[in-house]
Amino acid sequence: MRPLSTWTRRLCSSHPLKHTFRPRPSLPFTTASALKMPTYIITCKEDASPEQVEATKQAAKDQGGQIGHEYKLIKGFSVSFPEGTVHAMDSHEHVKHVEADQEVRTQ
């Protein structure tokens, strides 16, 4: 950061509103990680049609989930649910598997 010139410092110090300026507080984040929303990977059955996958995503949204990433190699997506909520995605008719999203490392 560049230091202020003498002229700029004088201008700022003589400004009548210099003591009334208050920086605006930062707005809260709305991302899943900032709200500590657990994220899950939902895998649909292999024979699920695109309409059935969309219906599964809508069911997750109806239960308070936020859709994150949509996967192309598998019929699935990630969804974040608010902390402490209960969801019933594992019993949905088009869902094959539900697992917690986590970091994967190779050796």
C-alpha positions as YAML, in Angstrom:
chain: A
units: angstrom
residues:
- id: 1
  name: MET
  ca: [0.00, 0.00, 0.00]
- id: 2
  name: ARG
  ca: [1.31, 3.43, -0.95]
- id: 3
  name: PRO
  ca: [1.82, 6.01, 1.84]
- id: 4
  name: LEU
  ca: [-0.38, 9.11, 1.70]
- id: 5
  name: SER
  ca: [1.19, 12.31, 0.46]
- id: 6
  name: THR
  ca: [1.41, 15.34, 2.74]
- id: 7
  name: TRP
  ca: [-1.28, 17.09, 0.72]
- id: 8
  name: THR
  ca: [-3.65, 14.10, 1.03]
- id: 9
  name: ARG
  ca: [-3.07, 13.85, 4.78]
- id: 10
  name: ARG
  ca: [-3.81, 17.56, 5.23]
- id: 11
  name: LEU
  ca: [-6.92, 17.32, 3.08]
- id: 12
  name: CYS
  ca: [-8.25, 14.32, 5.01]
- id: 13
  name: SER
  ca: [-7.44, 15.79, 8.43]
- id: 14
  name: SER
  ca: [-9.25, 19.04, 7.61]
- id: 15
  name: HIS
  ca: [-12.37, 17.36, 6.28]
- id: 16
  name: PRO
  ca: [-15.39, 18.15, 8.52]
- id: 17
  name: LEU
  ca: [-16.75, 14.59, 8.38]
- id: 18
  name: LYS
  ca: [-13.51, 12.78, 9.10]
- id: 19
  name: HIS
  ca: [-14.60, 11.79, 12.61]
- id: 20
  name: THR
  ca: [-18.11, 10.73, 11.62]
- id: 21
  name: PHE
  ca: [-17.08, 8.18, 9.04]
- id: 22
  name: ARG
  ca: [-17.78, 4.65, 10.18]
- id: 23
  name: PRO
  ca: [-16.88, 1.73, 8.00]
- id: 24
  name: ARG
  ca: [-19.83, -0.35, 6.99]
- id: 25
  name: PRO
  ca: [-19.91, -3.66, 8.86]
- id: 26
  name: SER
  ca: [-19.29, -6.66, 6.69]
- id: 27
  name: LEU
  ca: [-22.36, -8.54, 5.63]
- id: 28
  name: PRO
  ca: [-22.79, -12.11, 6.83]
- id: 29
  name: PHE
  ca: [-21.86, -14.85, 4.41]
- id: 30
  name: THR
  ca: [-24.59, -17.02, 3.00]
- id: 31
  name: THR
  ca: [-22.47, -19.92, 1.83]
- id: 32
  name: ALA
  ca: [-22.94, -23.37, 3.26]
- id: 33
  name: SER
  ca: [-19.49, -23.39, 4.84]
- id: 34
  name: ALA
  ca: [-20.04, -20.07, 6.60]
- id: 35
  name: LEU
  ca: [-23.36, -21.24, 8.02]
- id: 36
  name: LYS
  ca: [-21.86, -24.61, 8.97]
- id: 37
  name: MET
  ca: [-24.34, -26.48, 6.84]
- id: 38
  name: PRO
  ca: [-23.35, -30.14, 6.45]
- id: 39
  name: THR
  ca: [-23.04, -31.18, 2.82]
- id: 40
  name: TYR
  ca: [-24.01, -34.56, 1.42]
- id: 41
  name: ILE
  ca: [-23.46, -36.33, -1.88]
- id: 42
  name: ILE
  ca: [-26.71, -37.77, -3.22]
- id: 43
  name: THR
  ca: [-26.31, -40.52, -5.82]
- id: 44
  name: CYS
  ca: [-29.39, -41.49, -7.81]
- id: 45
  name: LYS
  ca: [-30.06, -44.98, -9.13]
- id: 46
  name: GLU
  ca: [-28.44, -45.86, -12.47]
- id: 47
  name: ASP
  ca: [-31.80, -46.27, -14.20]
- id: 48
  name: ALA
  ca: [-33.15, -42.91, -12.98]
- id: 49
  name: SER
  ca: [-34.29, -40.64, -15.81]
- id: 50
  name: PRO
  ca: [-33.28, -36.96, -15.95]
- id: 51
  name: GLU
  ca: [-36.79, -36.08, -14.76]
- id: 52
  name: GLN
  ca: [-36.39, -38.39, -11.76]
- id: 53
  name: VAL
  ca: [-33.03, -36.80, -10.91]
- id: 54
  name: GLU
  ca: [-34.71, -33.37, -11.06]
- id: 55
  name: ALA
  ca: [-37.51, -34.68, -8.82]
- id: 56
  name: THR
  ca: [-34.87, -35.86, -6.34]
- id: 57
  name: LYS
  ca: [-33.22, -32.44, -6.35]
- id: 58
  name: GLN
  ca: [-36.61, -30.81, -5.79]
- id: 59
  name: ALA
  ca: [-37.25, -33.16, -2.85]
- id: 60
  name: ALA
  ca: [-33.93, -32.05, -1.32]
- id: 61
  name: LYS
  ca: [-34.91, -28.38, -1.79]
- id: 62
  name: ASP
  ca: [-38.33, -29.06, -0.25]
- id: 63
  name: GLN
  ca: [-36.56, -30.41, 2.84]
- id: 64
  name: GLY
  ca: [-34.54, -27.18, 3.22]
- id: 65
  name: GLY
  ca: [-31.49, -28.20, 1.23]
- id: 66
  name: GLN
  ca: [-29.39, -26.05, -1.08]
- id: 67
  name: ILE
  ca: [-28.12, -27.75, -4.21]
- id: 68
  name: GLY
  ca: [-24.39, -27.31, -4.71]
- id: 69
  name: HIS
  ca: [-22.57, -29.15, -7.46]
- id: 70
  name: GLU
  ca: [-24.30, -31.31, -10.06]
- id: 71
  name: TYR
  ca: [-22.18, -34.25, -11.15]
- id: 72
  name: LYS
  ca: [-21.93, -35.34, -14.79]
- id: 73
  name: LEU
  ca: [-20.16, -38.71, -14.47]
- id: 74
  name: ILE
  ca: [-22.71, -40.05, -12.01]
- id: 75
  name: LYS
  ca: [-26.37, -39.25, -11.62]
- id: 76
  name: GLY
  ca: [-25.97, -37.19, -8.51]
- id: 77
  name: PHE
  ca: [-25.44, -33.85, -6.82]
- id: 78
  name: SER
  ca: [-24.27, -32.29, -3.59]
- id: 79
  name: VAL
  ca: [-26.74, -30.71, -1.21]
- id: 80
  name: SER
  ca: [-26.30, -28.73, 2.02]
- id: 81
  name: PHE
  ca: [-28.82, -28.92, 4.82]
- id: 82
  name: PRO
  ca: [-29.03, -26.55, 7.81]
- id: 83
  name: GLU
  ca: [-27.21, -27.76, 10.92]
- id: 84
  name: GLY
  ca: [-29.39, -29.88, 13.19]
- id: 85
  name: THR
  ca: [-32.10, -30.62, 10.64]
- id: 86
  name: VAL
  ca: [-33.24, -34.08, 9.72]
- id: 87
  name: HIS
  ca: [-33.65, -35.08, 6.11]
- id: 88
  name: ALA
  ca: [-35.04, -38.25, 4.60]
- id: 89
  name: MET
  ca: [-33.17, -38.35, 1.30]
- id: 90
  name: ASP
  ca: [-31.90, -41.90, 1.86]
- id: 91
  name: SER
  ca: [-35.48, -43.19, 1.72]
- id: 92
  name: HIS
  ca: [-36.34, -41.36, -1.53]
- id: 93
  name: GLU
  ca: [-37.39, -43.76, -4.29]
- id: 94
  name: HIS
  ca: [-34.76, -42.60, -6.82]
- id: 95
  name: VAL
  ca: [-31.82, -42.37, -4.39]
- id: 96
  name: LYS
  ca: [-29.19, -45.09, -4.40]
- id: 97
  name: HIS
  ca: [-26.80, -43.68, -1.80]
- id: 98
  name: VAL
  ca: [-26.33, -40.71, 0.57]
- id: 99
  name: GLU
  ca: [-22.96, -39.92, 2.08]
- id: 100
  name: ALA
  ca: [-21.39, -37.00, 3.88]
- id: 101
  name: ASP
  ca: [-19.24, -34.84, 1.62]
- id: 102
  name: GLN
  ca: [-15.63, -34.88, 2.74]
- id: 103
  name: GLU
  ca: [-12.17, -34.19, 1.45]
- id: 104
  name: VAL
  ca: [-10.53, -37.12, -0.32]
- id: 105
  name: ARG
  ca: [-6.77, -37.44, -0.58]
- id: 106
  name: THR
  ca: [-4.50, -39.77, -2.51]
- id: 107
  name: GLN
  ca: [-1.24, -41.03, -1.13]
...
